[in-house]
Structure formats: structure tokens, C-alpha cells
Amino acid sequence: MRPVLALCLLLTMMTPSTIARNADMPDADATAPASTPVPSPPAWLADLDTRYDTQLRVAGLEDRTFNAEHWWSVATPLLAKDRGFRIEEIGRSVEDRPLRHVRWGNGKTSVLLWSQMHGDESTASMALADLFRFLGEHPDDPRVKALQANTTLHVFPIVNPDGAARFQRRNAQGIDLNRDARMLATPEARTLKSLFDQVKPMYGFNLHDQRVGYRAGDSDRGTAIALLSPPYNHAADVNDVRTRAIEVAGVIRIALEPYLAGHIARWDETFDPRAFGDLTTQWGASTVLIEAGGIEGDVQKQRLRKLYFLGLVAALDSIATGSHAGVPHALYRDLPENGDVWPDLVLRGGTLAVPGRPPMRADLLVNFRNPLTETDGAIADVGDLGTKKARRSIDARGLFIVPLPGHAGERTVIEANDEGDNDDPRSPLPLTPGASARFVLSRDPQGRDVVWTLDRSVDPATPSPPAR
């Protein structure tokens, strides 16, 4: 990587659009300076940023809840043989959907990238489509030339098409594929392991999304991107394989720091012998885990998609050119770990008015299956929530929280990146944990003088009650 450049280069990188993006990120300028200065990104990254919207971004993936069939209908036209791509079917899912492998490049360094092994984690799959367009339509770009000559990319874009069809984390058997690397009980995991054994990658990229609520360390800042060099043993030792991964993770941080300063974190290094990233490292591939969290207001993760793409290109270029060698490990180590997960919405100071029960002053906590769009909500907690923080807060003082009529206690299952702990099969009562978030804020306990309604999903036209 290039050393810290002059101020003029930094100003060049900080284009007006970049500054606008940073202005939208809360407290981006309030972060304490890192103990190790972060070098400026390579100059070519600014050009790639400028070209992205008109020359690199693939149309048709504006909604992140696509299924595998739609993704392939968008991506396949980009993968022409005369552009150097080869597509092969390498397996079938539980529900007999095709599992496909894309190959590109002629170099000796093998790189394996796999995405969407959790069906509701689609940001990387969108970015991979952009990567394919970049590689195929811009053969004269120096980055593309270096990648084609020095690497062979092997991409398994959608590992879990059955989960993607339902936009759920697990596969059709209810298995978390990222915890099936040891047992290989699922056809999807067996296919990924077979591909790994076939291509014998020197580098691996395990591409994911994580919960929007994660904070960067103990700060109030949300994590937009989290990185990890997965350990290969319980001691989290660092060998040559992990050294390369830590360097590449540092390259990604360098690329994204101007956009996301203070909003990049890393996962803890607890070894899990069931997890693919940990075992691919153990099997000899320098693996980097990339997790897309969220940027408030970026409800379809389109801004994050662009940054994911830029980070991937920077990482791959550093592999093709060898420029990651010697990148300080502190650029990775200095990142704060993923901290607390903030819930999505808290209503403070209201009075619960459930028919047949006495009124009760209580705070109410709501989590959404899709937090950025605030859809498919369920009650997460009720009572005195004290100073508990949430991504968004509504002042319900002086108002009654009244359940909507009908199936107010219908159970809502919310999938997240971590296993839930609510396995009670009974339908909860209205306005109790586990129940669907269906209620009104009303000036009266009967719910006749309504000021705001939440019927599972927030209406974008009225995200909050009117100011009082």
C-alpha cells in the first residue's frame, strides 16, 4: 500500500459526495484518533468511486430482498465467456435449486469468495454483481488487468438459495450453514467444501451481513462494516495464513476509512470449530470475514453495497499486486470489537391499556425483522426499561398504548444473526414479549383518539407521532 500521501491527495479523495456521506454518519468526526494513523487510500479508488453509479452499479438489485433466481437473471448477462467468465453448476440445494460457481482470471493465486450462506444477507451478493460488471466491462482498467493476470477468482454467489427464497437466515432444513463446516450435514455445506477442496484457495472471503443494531465498541456509533481474520485454533494464534488475512483486512479499512471513520469494527476472535471461516483458515486459506451492518437511512443498503464493492476491489487488488504485504497489523487490531446490539425502537413513558387488564405505566421495546425498513415488528420487552438505549425512541408520555383488535397476540418470528432465546410455542398475549407489534398510541384508553399506529410495520409516511 502507498504511504500516507500529501494533504492534496486526501482532499482529492474527499469528494463532495464522500463528505455528504460522512455528514450523514452520526459522530463520524467525534472519534478519538487511532493509535496507528490510517494511510490514505490509493488514488485510483476515488476514480472508481466516481464511476460507480454510471459504469459499475448493476441495475435490478435495488431491493435487497431478491431471490436467487432473480439475482442470476440480473447477473448472468454479465458473465459472458468472451469476457473471461465460466459458470458451472456444482450442486443442488435441499429444495433442488441449482448451486453455481463462477470462475474468472488466469493467474496462479486462487481466491474463493462465497456469499449469502445466510439467505437474508444479500449485500455482498449485490456487490458481487457489481464486481462482475467491473471485471467484464472494463478489461483495460489496471486493476482488472492485474487481477486477470495474477489471480483466478472462484465465486459461489448464493450458497443458500432456499433461504434467499424466504429471505431467512437458515436453509430449508432449518440449519445455519455457517455452523455446518464440520459436520457437512447439508448439501449446500458439502458443495462449498467440495469447491474449496477443488480450487485450493490461497485466500478466502466469507461475505455476510450482520445485525443493524451492533455498536462499534462501547460507543453509540453503529457498525457499518465489521471485519475478522478468523482464528484457526482456540488460542487465536497468528501464522503466515492469518498474517496475510490480517493485512488484507487492514487494506479494506484503509479503503473505507474516509467514508466510515468510527463505524468500522471487528468481530471477536473466539474459535468455532463449526464455522466455515474458522475452518477455511485452518485448512490453509487466508480468510477475511466481511459483515455489512447498516447505515441509518440506507434502507436497502445501496450505499453500503457501494462501499462493500470498493472494499472488495481494494482487497483483491492488494492480493493481485502483493501490496498488502507489510500493512501494519494495528490497522486491524486497533478496530473496536462489535459491541452491544441496540434494539430498534423504544416507546418511553406510555400507559399500557389492554382490555381486561388494569392500566400500567410501562416502556415498550420493539424489534423488527427488517430493522432498516422497520417492518415485521414484535414486542421485545415491556416494563421499566430505565436508560436502555435503542436506535430510535418515541416519547409516549401522556398517551395510552392500546392493542389493535384482531390477532393482537399472534406470534411473530424475527430472525437475526444470532440464535434467539424465545422458544415458547404458545402465542403470547397482546403487548407482551414475542407478540406481534400491533398497537396504537391514543389519547384515551379505549384507543378512539389515535395519534399513531404501528401494525407490525412502520408506515414510512408517519414514522413517528406528530410533535406535541
Beta strands, then each sheet from edge to edge (+ up, - down):
strand 1: 85-92
strand 2: 98-104
strand 3: 109-115
strand 4: 151-156
strand 5: 203-209
strand 6: 214-216
strand 7: 225-228
strand 8: 264-266
strand 9: 286-292
strand 10: 338-341
strand 11: 345-352
strand 12: 360-370
strand 13: 375-383
strand 14: 392-395
strand 15: 400-403
strand 16: 438-442
strand 17: 450-455
sheet 1: 1+ 2- 4+ 3+ 5+ 9+ 7- 8-
sheet 2: 6+ 10-
sheet 3: 13+ 12- 11+ 14+
sheet 4: 13+ 12- 11+ 15+ 16- 17+
end
